[in-house]
Structures are given as C-alpha cells and as structure tokens.
Amino acid sequence: MLLRWVFAAMASNPKIKDMSQVSADQAKSLSVNAAGLMQRLMLTDCHRQTVEAIKYEGAGAIQQAFGTLGQIAMADLMREDASNAYMSDLTNHLDKPQWEALMAEAGVKAPAQK
C-alpha cells in the first residue's frame, strides 16, 4: 500500500504527470489508506517507540521515520526484476569510451565489460 501511495505522489509531479494516470479517486483512497497506516503504526503498534522518539529527538522524528519508510518503499520497487532490467538497460545507451576516459582521468580503472 505504501509503495502505491509513493508512486501516486510521484505521479502527481507536473514534470512526469503525463506518464501515468492516477485518478483523483485513486489518489484520495491511497492517501486515506496511507494515513490509516501511519496512525496505526505510530498511535498503536509502535506507540511507546513513537513517544520516545518525539521526546528525545523532537517532532521531526516522525518526518524522518516516514522518510525512511518512503526509502524502503522505493527499494522494494527496485527489487522487482522488471524494474531492475529497465534500470540496467540505461548502460546500453551510454558512450562507454567516454566513460572509460573519465575513469582513466580520475585514476580509476573502468570495470570490465560483460
């Protein structure tokens, strides 16, 4: 659910909005569900830990915790084979000799090509 909410948030960005279609109803439902998850985690499941985090680290601890959850959701997204294959395809479109020259200039041997 969190992964879907993160995706909807990203899809609302005007720079990429044309690449996906998340309806207003879907977006609202995802936000309602994400809020329910957040409340359950912080007010019930991890209540004591939430109180301690706020007490010792300030209210920003909540924002930091959900930033970490967002990172976990993105990592989960990238663990999928199809996502990894898409990301890996980027290297097929790079100018390898220019990258090798850059690495050599920095004094680093470029990794061997597969």
N, CA, C and O atoms as a MOPAC input file, in Angstrom:
PM7 MOZYME 1SCF
protein

 N      0.82600 1    -1.18500 1     0.00000 1
 C      0.00000 1     0.00000 1     0.00000 1
 C      0.86900 1     1.24700 1     0.00000 1
 O      0.60100 1     2.20500 1    -0.72400 1
 N      1.91200 1     1.22200 1     0.82000 1
 C      2.79200 1     2.38300 1     0.88900 1
 C      3.48300 1     2.62300 1    -0.44900 1
 O      3.64500 1     3.76900 1    -0.86900 1
 N      3.88400 1     1.56300 1    -1.11000 1
 C      4.52100 1     1.68300 1    -2.42300 1
 C      3.58000 1     2.34400 1    -3.41200 1
 O      4.00300 1     3.19900 1    -4.19100 1
 N      2.33100 1     1.96900 1    -3.39400 1
 C      1.34800 1     2.56500 1    -4.30100 1
 C      1.13700 1     4.04400 1    -3.97300 1
 O      0.97700 1     4.86000 1    -4.88100 1
 N      1.13500 1     4.39500 1    -2.69000 1
 C      0.96900 1     5.78800 1    -2.28700 1
 C      2.16200 1     6.62200 1    -2.74800 1
 O      1.98800 1     7.73100 1    -3.25200 1
 N      3.38200 1     6.08500 1    -2.57400 1
 C      4.58600 1     6.79600 1    -3.02600 1
 C      4.52700 1     7.00200 1    -4.53700 1
 O      4.85300 1     8.08100 1    -5.03300 1
 N      4.11000 1     5.96600 1    -5.26600 1
 C      4.00200 1     6.10600 1    -6.71800 1
 C      3.00900 1     7.20300 1    -7.09300 1
 O      3.29300 1     8.02500 1    -7.96400 1
 N      1.85300 1     7.22200 1    -6.44300 1
 C      0.84600 1     8.24100 1    -6.73400 1
 C      1.37700 1     9.63500 1    -6.43400 1
 O      1.09800 1    10.58300 1    -7.16800 1
 N      2.14300 1     9.75700 1    -5.35700 1
 C      2.73700 1    11.05200 1    -5.02100 1
 C      3.72100 1    11.48100 1    -6.11800 1
 O      3.73300 1    12.63900 1    -6.53600 1
 N      4.53400 1    10.54200 1    -6.56900 1
 C      5.48100 1    10.85500 1    -7.64300 1
 C      4.72900 1    11.20000 1    -8.92900 1
 O      5.10500 1    12.13400 1    -9.63700 1
 N      3.68100 1    10.45700 1    -9.22700 1
 C      2.92400 1    10.67100 1   -10.45900 1
 C      2.20300 1    12.01800 1   -10.46700 1
 O      1.82100 1    12.50400 1   -11.53100 1
 N      2.01300 1    12.61900 1    -9.31000 1
 C      1.35300 1    13.92800 1    -9.25800 1
 C      2.29800 1    15.07100 1    -9.63600 1
 O      1.85900 1    16.20500 1    -9.82800 1
 N      3.59900 1    14.76700 1    -9.74200 1
 C      4.57900 1    15.78300 1   -10.11500 1
 C      4.32400 1    16.22800 1   -11.55400 1
 O      4.30000 1    15.39300 1   -12.45800 1
 N      4.13300 1    17.53700 1   -11.78200 1
 C      3.83300 1    18.01600 1   -13.13900 1
 C      4.87700 1    17.62200 1   -14.18400 1
 O      4.55900 1    17.53700 1   -15.37000 1
 N      6.10200 1    17.38500 1   -13.76300 1
 C      7.14900 1    17.03300 1   -14.72100 1
 C      6.97100 1    15.63200 1   -15.30100 1
 O      7.49000 1    15.34200 1   -16.37900 1
 N      6.24300 1    14.75800 1   -14.59700 1
 C      6.05700 1    13.38900 1   -15.08600 1
 C      4.59200 1    12.96500 1   -15.11600 1
 O      4.28600 1    11.81300 1   -15.42600 1
 N      3.70800 1    13.86500 1   -14.80300 1
 C      2.28500 1    13.52300 1   -14.69400 1
 C      1.73000 1    12.92000 1   -15.98100 1
 O      0.81200 1    12.10100 1   -15.93400 1
 N      2.27700 1    13.31500 1   -17.12600 1
 C      1.78500 1    12.80900 1   -18.40500 1
 C      2.13100 1    11.33000 1   -18.63000 1
 O      1.62500 1    10.71700 1   -19.57100 1
 N      2.97900 1    10.75900 1   -17.78400 1
 C      3.42400 1     9.38000 1   -17.97000 1
 C      2.56800 1     8.36500 1   -17.21800 1
 O      2.74800 1     7.16000 1   -17.39700 1
 N      1.66300 1     8.81700 1   -16.40000 1
 C      0.81200 1     7.88900 1   -15.66100 1
 C     -0.52600 1     8.54500 1   -15.39000 1
 O     -0.67200 1     9.76400 1   -15.48000 1
 N     -1.48100 1     7.72900 1   -15.06200 1
 C     -2.80900 1     8.24000 1   -14.76700 1
 C     -3.28600 1     7.67400 1   -13.43300 1
 O     -3.68000 1     6.51100 1   -13.33700 1
 N     -3.24200 1     8.51200 1   -12.42200 1
 C     -3.79500 1     8.16500 1   -11.12200 1
 C     -5.00900 1     9.06400 1   -10.95500 1
 O     -4.88300 1    10.28500 1   -10.86000 1
 N     -6.17400 1     8.45800 1   -10.92100 1
 C     -7.39800 1     9.25800 1   -10.82800 1
 C     -7.47000 1     9.96600 1    -9.48000 1
 O     -6.79200 1     9.58600 1    -8.52600 1
 N     -8.29200 1    10.99000 1    -9.42000 1
 C     -8.48600 1    11.72400 1    -8.15900 1
 C     -9.03400 1    10.77800 1    -7.08400 1
 O     -8.64100 1    10.86300 1    -5.92000 1
 N     -9.93100 1     9.88800 1    -7.47400 1
 C    -10.48700 1     8.93200 1    -6.51000 1
 C     -9.41200 1     7.96800 1    -6.00200 1
 O     -9.35300 1     7.67200 1    -4.80900 1
 N     -8.55900 1     7.47900 1    -6.91700 1
 C     -7.46800 1     6.59300 1    -6.50400 1
 C     -6.51800 1     7.32300 1    -5.56300 1
 O     -6.12300 1     6.78400 1    -4.52900 1
 N     -6.15200 1     8.55500 1    -5.92500 1
 C     -5.21800 1     9.33400 1    -5.10800 1
 C     -5.79000 1     9.55200 1    -3.70700 1
 O     -5.07700 1     9.41600 1    -2.71200 1
 N     -7.06900 1     9.88700 1    -3.63400 1
 C     -7.68400 1    10.11800 1    -2.31900 1
 C     -7.71600 1     8.83100 1    -1.51000 1
 O     -7.40000 1     8.83800 1    -0.32000 1
 N     -8.09200 1     7.73100 1    -2.14000 1
 C     -8.14000 1     6.45200 1    -1.44900 1
 C     -6.75600 1     6.05300 1    -0.93300 1
 O     -6.62300 1     5.57100 1     0.19200 1
 N     -5.74300 1     6.25500 1    -1.74800 1
 C     -4.38000 1     5.93400 1    -1.32900 1
 C     -3.95000 1     6.79500 1    -0.14100 1
 O     -3.30900 1     6.30200 1     0.78700 1
 N     -4.30500 1     8.08700 1    -0.17400 1
 C     -3.95100 1     8.97300 1     0.93800 1
 C     -4.66800 1     8.56900 1     2.22200 1
 O     -4.08000 1     8.58300 1     3.30300 1
 N     -5.94300 1     8.20900 1     2.09100 1
 C     -6.70400 1     7.76700 1     3.26500 1
 C     -6.05900 1     6.50900 1     3.84700 1
 O     -5.88100 1     6.40100 1     5.06100 1
 N     -5.70900 1     5.56000 1     2.97500 1
 C     -5.09100 1     4.32000 1     3.44700 1
 C     -3.70500 1     4.55800 1     4.04400 1
 O     -3.34900 1     3.93700 1     5.04600 1
 N     -2.92500 1     5.44400 1     3.44300 1
 C     -1.59600 1     5.75500 1     3.97300 1
 C     -1.71100 1     6.42500 1     5.34100 1
 O     -0.93400 1     6.13300 1     6.25000 1
 N     -2.68400 1     7.32300 1     5.47800 1
 C     -2.90300 1     7.97700 1     6.77300 1
 C     -3.31400 1     6.94400 1     7.82700 1
 O     -2.86700 1     7.00700 1     8.97300 1
 N     -4.16000 1     6.00200 1     7.43500 1
 C     -4.56500 1     4.94200 1     8.36600 1
 C     -3.37900 1     4.09500 1     8.79600 1
 O     -3.25100 1     3.74200 1     9.96800 1
 N     -2.50500 1     3.76800 1     7.83500 1
 C     -1.30700 1     3.00000 1     8.16500 1
 C     -0.40900 1     3.78400 1     9.10900 1
 O      0.08600 1     3.24600 1    10.10000 1
 N     -0.20300 1     5.05700 1     8.79800 1
 C      0.65100 1     5.90800 1     9.63800 1
 C      0.10800 1     5.97000 1    11.06400 1
 O      0.85200 1     5.81900 1    12.03200 1
 N     -1.18700 1     6.19300 1    11.17500 1
 C     -1.78600 1     6.28000 1    12.51100 1
 C     -1.69100 1     4.95900 1    13.25800 1
 O     -1.36700 1     4.93500 1    14.44600 1
 N     -1.97300 1     3.85600 1    12.56500 1
 C     -1.88700 1     2.55200 1    13.23100 1
 C     -0.47900 1     2.29400 1    13.72800 1
 O     -0.28600 1     1.85600 1    14.86200 1
 N      0.51400 1     2.56600 1    12.87700 1
 C      1.89800 1     2.31900 1    13.27300 1
 C      2.32200 1     3.18400 1    14.45300 1
 O      2.92300 1     2.69400 1    15.40900 1
 N      2.00600 1     4.47200 1    14.38000 1
 C      2.52300 1     5.40200 1    15.38800 1
 C      1.67100 1     5.50300 1    16.63300 1
 O      2.19400 1     5.72700 1    17.72500 1
 N      0.37400 1     5.34300 1    16.49000 1
 C     -0.50800 1     5.50600 1    17.64100 1
 C     -0.82800 1     4.19000 1    18.34100 1
 O     -1.25500 1     4.19300 1    19.49500 1
 N     -0.62700 1     3.07200 1    17.66000 1
 C     -0.98000 1     1.77300 1    18.24400 1
 C      0.22800 1     0.84200 1    18.28200 1
 O      0.77500 1     0.57100 1    19.35100 1
 N      0.64300 1     0.35200 1    17.11100 1
 C      1.67900 1    -0.68500 1    17.05100 1
 C      3.00500 1    -0.24200 1    17.67000 1
 O      3.65100 1    -1.01500 1    18.37700 1
 N      3.40400 1     0.98400 1    17.40900 1
 C      4.71400 1     1.47900 1    17.88100 1
 C      4.54200 1     2.71900 1    18.76300 1
 O      5.36500 1     3.63400 1    18.73500 1
 N      3.47000 1     2.73300 1    19.53600 1
 C      3.14400 1     3.90500 1    20.36000 1
 C      4.29800 1     4.30900 1    21.29300 1
 O      4.71700 1     5.46600 1    21.31000 1
 N      4.79200 1     3.35300 1    22.05100 1
 C      5.87100 1     3.65900 1    23.00200 1
 C      7.10000 1     4.19500 1    22.28400 1
 O      7.69800 1     5.17900 1    22.72100 1
 N      7.47700 1     3.55600 1    21.19100 1
 C      8.66100 1     3.99200 1    20.44200 1
 C      8.44800 1     5.38100 1    19.84700 1
 O      9.38100 1     6.18100 1    19.77500 1
 N      7.21300 1     5.66600 1    19.42000 1
 C      6.91200 1     6.98700 1    18.86000 1
 C      7.04900 1     8.06300 1    19.93000 1
 O      7.64200 1     9.11400 1    19.68500 1
 N      6.50100 1     7.80300 1    21.11600 1
 C      6.60400 1     8.76600 1    22.21900 1
 C      8.07200 1     9.01800 1    22.55400 1
 O      8.48500 1    10.16500 1    22.72300 1
 N      8.85800 1     7.94700 1    22.64800 1
 C     10.28000 1     8.10500 1    22.97600 1
 C     11.03200 1     8.86500 1    21.88600 1
 O     11.87600 1     9.70800 1    22.19000 1
 N     10.73700 1     8.57900 1    20.63700 1
 C     11.40800 1     9.27600 1    19.54100 1
 C     11.10200 1    10.77000 1    19.58300 1
 O     11.99800 1    11.59800 1    19.42100 1
 N      9.83800 1    11.10800 1    19.80000 1
 C      9.46600 1    12.52700 1    19.86900 1
 C     10.09600 1    13.18400 1    21.09000 1
 O     10.59400 1    14.30700 1    21.01200 1
 N     10.07300 1    12.47800 1    22.22100 1
 C     10.62400 1    13.02700 1    23.46200 1
 C     12.11000 1    13.33700 1    23.32500 1
 O     12.56900 1    14.39100 1    23.76600 1
 N     12.86600 1    12.41800 1    22.71200 1
 C     14.32100 1    12.57000 1    22.67600 1
 C     14.86900 1    13.17500 1    21.38500 1
 O     15.98800 1    13.68800 1    21.36100 1
 N     14.07400 1    13.11300 1    20.30800 1
 C     14.57100 1    13.62000 1    19.03300 1
 C     13.73400 1    14.75300 1    18.47200 1
 O     14.10400 1    15.34600 1    17.45900 1
 N     12.61500 1    15.06700 1    19.10500 1
 C     11.75100 1    16.14400 1    18.64000 1
 C     10.72300 1    15.64700 1    17.63200 1
 O     10.76300 1    14.49800 1    17.19000 1
 N      9.79800 1    16.54400 1    17.27800 1
 C      8.70300 1    16.18500 1    16.37700 1
 C      9.21500 1    15.79600 1    14.99200 1
 O      8.52600 1    15.08700 1    14.25900 1
 N     10.39600 1    16.24300 1    14.63100 1
 C     10.97600 1    15.87400 1    13.34200 1
 C     11.23600 1    14.39100 1    13.20600 1
 O     11.44900 1    13.89700 1    12.09900 1
 N     11.22200 1    13.67800 1    14.31400 1
 C     11.43500 1    12.22500 1    14.27200 1
 C     10.34300 1    11.53800 1    13.46700 1
 O     10.59800 1    10.52300 1    12.81900 1
 N      9.13400 1    12.07700 1    13.50000 1
 C      8.03700 1    11.49300 1    12.72900 1
 C      8.31100 1    11.64000 1    11.23800 1
 O      8.17500 1    10.68500 1    10.47400 1
 N      8.69600 1    12.83700 1    10.83700 1
 C      9.00600 1    13.08100 1     9.42300 1
 C     10.16400 1    12.19000 1     8.97700 1
 O     10.13100 1    11.61900 1     7.88700 1
 N     11.16500 1    12.07600 1     9.80600 1
 C     12.32000 1    11.24200 1     9.47200 1
 C     11.90300 1     9.77600 1     9.34000 1
 O     12.36400 1     9.08100 1     8.43400 1
 N     11.04600 1     9.30900 1    10.22500 1
 C     10.59900 1     7.91600 1    10.17700 1
 C      9.85400 1     7.63000 1     8.88000 1
 O     10.06200 1     6.58500 1     8.26400 1
 N      8.99900 1     8.53900 1     8.46500 1
 C      8.25900 1     8.29900 1     7.23200 1
 C      9.11200 1     8.54500 1     5.99700 1
 O      8.82600 1     7.99700 1     4.93200 1
 N     10.14000 1     9.34900 1     6.11900 1
 C     11.11600 1     9.45200 1     5.03200 1
 C     11.80800 1     8.11400 1     4.82600 1
 O     12.04600 1     7.68800 1     3.69600 1
 N     12.12800 1     7.45600 1     5.93700 1
 C     12.75200 1     6.13000 1     5.86500 1
 C     11.78900 1     5.12200 1     5.26200 1
 O     12.20200 1     4.28900 1     4.45400 1
 N     10.51100 1     5.17600 1     5.63700 1
 C      9.53100 1     4.27100 1     5.04600 1
 C      9.41700 1     4.49400 1     3.54200 1
 O      9.26900 1     3.54000 1     2.77900 1
 N      9.48600 1     5.74800 1     3.11800 1
 C      9.46600 1     6.04800 1     1.68600 1
 C     10.66000 1     5.44300 1     0.97600 1
 O     10.52900 1     4.91500 1    -0.12800 1
 N     11.82500 1     5.51700 1     1.60400 1
 C     13.03000 1     4.91400 1     1.02100 1
 C     12.88700 1     3.40000 1     0.92300 1
 O     13.31500 1     2.79000 1    -0.05600 1
 N     12.28700 1     2.80500 1     1.93600 1
 C     12.06700 1     1.36100 1     1.91800 1
 C     11.10900 1     0.99800 1     0.78300 1
 O     11.31000 1     0.00000 1     0.09200 1
 N     10.07000 1     1.81000 1     0.59400 1
 C      9.11700 1     1.54800 1    -0.48600 1
 C      9.81800 1     1.63300 1    -1.84300 1
 O      9.57000 1     0.80500 1    -2.72000 1
 N     10.68100 1     2.61600 1    -2.01700 1
 C     11.42200 1     2.74600 1    -3.28000 1
 C     12.35900 1     1.56200 1    -3.47200 1
 O     12.48500 1     1.04700 1    -4.58300 1
 N     13.00800 1     1.13000 1    -2.41500 1
 C     13.89900 1    -0.03200 1    -2.50900 1
 C     13.10500 1    -1.26600 1    -2.88800 1
 O     13.57400 1    -2.09000 1    -3.67400 1
 N     11.90700 1    -1.40300 1    -2.33800 1
 C     11.04400 1    -2.53000 1    -2.66300 1
 C     10.66600 1    -2.49900 1    -4.14200 1
 O     10.64700 1    -3.53000 1    -4.81300 1
 N     10.37000 1    -1.32000 1    -4.62800 1
 C     10.04800 1    -1.15100 1    -6.04500 1
 C     11.20400 1    -1.60800 1    -6.92200 1
 O     10.99700 1    -2.28700 1    -7.92700 1
 N     12.41300 1    -1.23700 1    -6.54200 1
 C     13.58200 1    -1.53600 1    -7.35900 1
 C     14.04200 1    -2.98800 1    -7.22700 1
 O     14.88800 1    -3.42900 1    -8.00500 1
 N     13.51000 1    -3.73800 1    -6.26600 1
 C     13.86700 1    -5.15300 1    -6.11900 1
 C     13.19500 1    -6.02600 1    -7.17400 1
 O     13.61200 1    -7.16400 1    -7.39100 1
 N     12.18000 1    -5.51500 1    -7.81800 1
 C     11.47200 1    -6.27900 1    -8.84000 1
 C     12.35800 1    -6.45200 1   -10.07300 1
 O     13.03500 1    -5.51700 1   -10.50100 1
 N     12.34200 1    -7.65100 1   -10.63200 1
 C     13.18200 1    -7.95300 1   -11.79000 1
 C     12.92600 1    -7.00800 1   -12.96200 1
 O     13.87100 1    -6.55500 1   -13.60900 1
 N     11.66500 1    -6.71000 1   -13.23800 1
 C     11.34200 1    -5.84000 1   -14.36700 1
 C     11.90400 1    -4.43500 1   -14.15400 1
 O     12.40500 1    -3.82400 1   -15.09700 1
 N     11.82600 1    -3.92300 1   -12.94100 1
 C     12.37400 1    -2.59600 1   -12.64800 1
 C     13.89000 1    -2.60100 1   -12.77200 1
 O     14.48000 1    -1.68200 1   -13.33900 1
 N     14.51500 1    -3.64600 1   -12.23700 1
 C     15.97200 1    -3.75900 1   -12.35000 1
 C     16.41700 1    -3.85200 1   -13.79800 1
 O     17.40500 1    -3.22900 1   -14.18600 1
 N     15.69800 1    -4.62400 1   -14.60000 1
 C     16.05700 1    -4.76800 1   -16.00700 1
 C     15.94100 1    -3.43000 1   -16.72300 1
 O     16.79200 1    -3.08000 1   -17.54000 1
 N     14.89000 1    -2.68500 1   -16.41500 1
 C     14.72300 1    -1.36900 1   -17.04000 1
 C     15.85600 1    -0.43000 1   -16.64900 1
 O     16.42200 1     0.25400 1   -17.50200 1
 N     16.18600 1    -0.39500 1   -15.36700 1
 C     17.26500 1     0.47600 1   -14.90300 1
 C     18.61200 1     0.06000 1   -15.49900 1
 O     19.41900 1     0.91100 1   -15.87300 1
 N     18.85000 1    -1.24700 1   -15.58500 1
 C     20.11100 1    -1.74900 1   -16.12800 1
 C     20.26200 1    -1.43100 1   -17.60200 1
 O     21.38100 1    -1.28000 1   -18.09200 1
 N     19.15500 1    -1.32700 1   -18.31400 1
 C     19.20400 1    -1.02700 1   -19.74200 1
 C     19.84900 1     0.32700 1   -20.02100 1
 O     20.33500 1     0.56300 1   -21.12700 1
 N     19.85800 1     1.20700 1   -19.04100 1
 C     20.47600 1     2.52100 1   -19.20700 1
 C     21.91800 1     2.39700 1   -19.68400 1
 O     22.37000 1     3.18000 1   -20.52000 1
 N     22.63500 1     1.42000 1   -19.15500 1
 C     24.04900 1     1.27900 1   -19.51600 1
 C     24.23800 1     0.93500 1   -20.98900 1
 O     25.30200 1     1.19200 1   -21.55300 1
 N     23.21600 1     0.35500 1   -21.61700 1
 C     23.30600 1     0.04200 1   -23.04400 1
 C     23.28800 1     1.29300 1   -23.91800 1
 O     23.57900 1     1.21900 1   -25.11200 1
 N     22.95600 1     2.41600 1   -23.34300 1
 C     22.82900 1     3.65700 1   -24.10300 1
 C     23.90700 1     4.67500 1   -23.75000 1
 O     23.84400 1     5.82200 1   -24.19400 1
 N     24.88300 1     4.27200 1   -22.96400 1
 C     25.97800 1     5.16100 1   -22.57800 1
 C     27.12000 1     5.06800 1   -23.58200 1
 O     27.32200 1     4.03700 1   -24.22400 1
 N     27.85300 1     6.15100 1   -23.70200 1
 C     29.05400 1     6.17300 1   -24.54600 1
 C     30.19500 1     5.60600 1   -23.70700 1
 O     30.86700 1     6.33600 1   -22.97900 1
 N     30.40400 1     4.29500 1   -23.81900 1
 C     31.36800 1     3.60300 1   -22.96100 1
 C     32.78700 1     4.15900 1   -23.08000 1
 O     33.44600 1     4.31800 1   -22.05300 1
 N     33.29800 1     4.46600 1   -24.29600 1
 C     34.65200 1     5.03400 1   -24.38000 1
 C     34.79400 1     6.36100 1   -23.61300 1
 O     35.83600 1     6.61700 1   -23.00800 1
 N     33.76300 1     7.19100 1   -23.63700 1
 C     33.83800 1     8.45100 1   -22.88000 1
 C     33.86100 1     8.18400 1   -21.38200 1
 O     34.58000 1     8.86100 1   -20.64600 1
 N     33.09300 1     7.21800 1   -20.92500 1
 C     33.09300 1     6.87900 1   -19.50100 1
 C     34.43500 1     6.27700 1   -19.07800 1
 O     34.94400 1     6.57000 1   -17.99600 1
 N     34.99000 1     5.44700 1   -19.93100 1
 C     36.30500 1     4.86400 1   -19.63900 1
 C     37.36200 1     5.96100 1   -19.56500 1
 O     38.23600 1     5.92000 1   -18.69900 1
 N     37.29000 1     6.94800 1   -20.47200 1
 C     38.23500 1     8.06300 1   -20.45200 1
 C     38.08700 1     8.87300 1   -19.16800 1
 O     39.08000 1     9.28800 1   -18.57200 1
 N     36.84300 1     9.09500 1   -18.74300 1
 C     36.59700 1     9.83400 1   -17.49500 1
 C     37.20200 1     9.10400 1   -16.31400 1
 O     37.85900 1     9.71600 1   -15.47300 1
 N     36.98300 1     7.78500 1   -16.24300 1
 C     37.52900 1     6.98900 1   -15.15200 1
 C     39.06100 1     7.01800 1   -15.18300 1
 O     39.70000 1     7.14700 1   -14.13900 1
 N     39.64600 1     6.89800 1   -16.37500 1
 C     41.11000 1     6.92400 1   -16.50400 1
 C     41.65500 1     8.26800 1   -16.03400 1
 O     42.68100 1     8.32200 1   -15.35600 1
 N     40.97300 1     9.34800 1   -16.39000 1
 C     41.39800 1    10.68700 1   -15.95400 1
 C     41.37500 1    10.80100 1   -14.43800 1
 O     42.19400 1    11.50400 1   -13.84600 1
 N     40.43200 1    10.10500 1   -13.81600 1
 C     40.32300 1    10.12900 1   -12.35100 1
 C     41.26400 1     9.12200 1   -11.70600 1
 O     41.34000 1     9.03200 1   -10.48100 1
 N     41.98700 1     8.35900 1   -12.53800 1
 C     42.94000 1     7.39000 1   -12.00000 1
 C     42.31100 1     6.09600 1   -11.55500 1
 O     42.88200 1     5.37600 1   -10.73600 1
 N     41.13300 1     5.78500 1   -12.08700 1
 C     40.43200 1     4.57200 1   -11.71800 1
 C     40.24400 1     3.71900 1   -12.97000 1
 O     39.82200 1     4.21500 1   -14.01500 1
 N     40.55400 1     2.45700 1   -12.85300 1
 C     40.36200 1     1.55800 1   -13.98000 1
 C     38.86400 1     1.23000 1   -14.09900 1
 O     38.21400 1     0.85200 1   -13.12400 1
 N     38.35400 1     1.38200 1   -15.28700 1
 C     36.93300 1     1.09300 1   -15.50800 1
 C     36.67500 1    -0.39000 1   -15.29400 1
 O     37.52900 1    -1.21400 1   -15.62100 1
 N     35.52300 1    -0.74300 1   -14.75600 1
 C     35.21800 1    -2.17000 1   -14.55700 1
 C     35.16100 1    -2.88900 1   -15.90900 1
 O     34.81600 1    -2.29300 1   -16.93000 1
 N     35.50100 1    -4.16600 1   -15.89500 1
 C     35.47000 1    -4.96100 1   -17.11800 1
 C     34.03300 1    -5.05100 1   -17.63200 1
 O     33.08400 1    -5.17000 1   -16.85600 1
 N     33.90000 1    -4.99400 1   -18.92600 1
 C     32.58700 1    -5.11400 1   -19.55900 1
 C     32.16300 1    -6.55800 1   -19.61700 1
 O     32.99400 1    -7.45200 1   -19.77400 1
 N     30.87500 1    -6.79100 1   -19.49000 1
 C     30.33400 1    -8.15500 1   -19.55000 1
 C     30.25700 1    -8.60800 1   -20.98200 1
 O     29.82800 1    -9.73000 1   -21.25200 1

